[in-house]
Amino acid sequence: MQQRVITVVLLIGLCFGLITLVAGMSSWRLPDNEQGYAPKQPIEYSHRLHAGELGIDCMFCHTAADKSRHAGIPSTDVCMKCHKVVTSSFDVLQDEMNKADEEKRKPKQIVSEELRKLYDALALDETLQPKEGATAESIPWVRVHNLPDHVHFDHRAHVAAGVTCQKCHGPVESMQRMEQFESLTMGWCVNCHQESTKTGINGKAVDAKTDCAVCHY
């Protein structure tokens, strides 16, 4: 009887262990696989708003993507192309304009909390005038997509071939906070190269090399 109880307990434990193992397999990661990495940024920049709702093209901000290995992190000059004028969400600005009309006064300057961080980095006050005694500093953005040092990925080659940003970066236009959507492992890259060579990209034939020296040099 005691042996039977022990056997049953062991079987239950084995079953529980297998269930836990299977459930956890989907989250297994090889070393340096940062799929799902979504670090908090110094300014809560929303790709969903800019690329999705507003439809801003990726290369309006990432201007080097078709000219360089690196797409580049936009400078604050790029941000200020719009945010010299746009200082908060449209709804908030519209509400203030409506109130100003009702009260027969000039609209107050409304600056969102996140844009205030941008202006602080530029040593500007809310009227976009230089802050006395303040010094402009770069924004310490946290890099999301990190490849090993021995991997050389060239954005311009992929843009020229017609590869969309979403192919590697996922549905950026729906991301409130940027995350690494794909695994970006060597196997993932090789599979994409093989499939692209087989089927082409946007109806155009391509020869996506899989030689080691293409990416490792």
Secondary structure, DSSP 8 states (H G I E B T S, - for coil): -HHHHHHHHHHHHHHHHHHHHHHHHTT---TT--TT-----SS---HIIIIIIS---HHHHSTTTTTSSS-----HHHHHHHHTT--S-HHHHHHHHHHHHHHTS-------HHHHHHHHHTTB-TTS-B-TT---------------TT----HHHHHHTT--HHHHH--GGG-SS----S---HHHHHHHHHHHHHH-BTTB-------HHHH--
